[in-house]
Amino acid sequence: MKNAKANVLIIDDDPGIGEMLKTLLEFSDYKAVVSDKPLQAKKNIQKYNADIILLDVRLSGVDGTEICAELKDDKEISDIPIIMMTALTGVSQTCKNAGADGFISKPFEINDLLRTLEKALNNKTRKST
């Protein structure tokens, strides 16, 4: 396998969705890791050298937007793009307010997901240069 485009950390408490996303992303030349432990997000970002995060809004017992805001408040990792995802309607602004770099509604088309990922990664590259 050639070099991955980016390391993606998927934080979703639904193992079926997490594994499906991992498979789709790996098929598209990304390296992906799934975690169902949102409170370990920072540790996992460092452990897996994440370039971008896919974060579910609704996680069991935790609000994904709060996790997003905490990560964006942490200067060590605040430059890592976070794409929030959910089946809820009317929450994209809440996600943006929490600092999300992108938003995608479930269910989504794989091409929409890939475009959103690439856009966030390109924006990160432009900011860091």
Buried (B, 14 or more C-beta within 10 A) or exposed (E): EEEBBBBBBBBBBBEEBBBBBBEBBBEBEBBBBBBBEBEEBBEBBEEBEBBBBBBBBBBEEBBBBEBBBBBBEEEEBEEBBBBBBBEEEEBBEBBBEBBBBBBBBBEEEEEEBBEBBBBBBEEBEEEEE
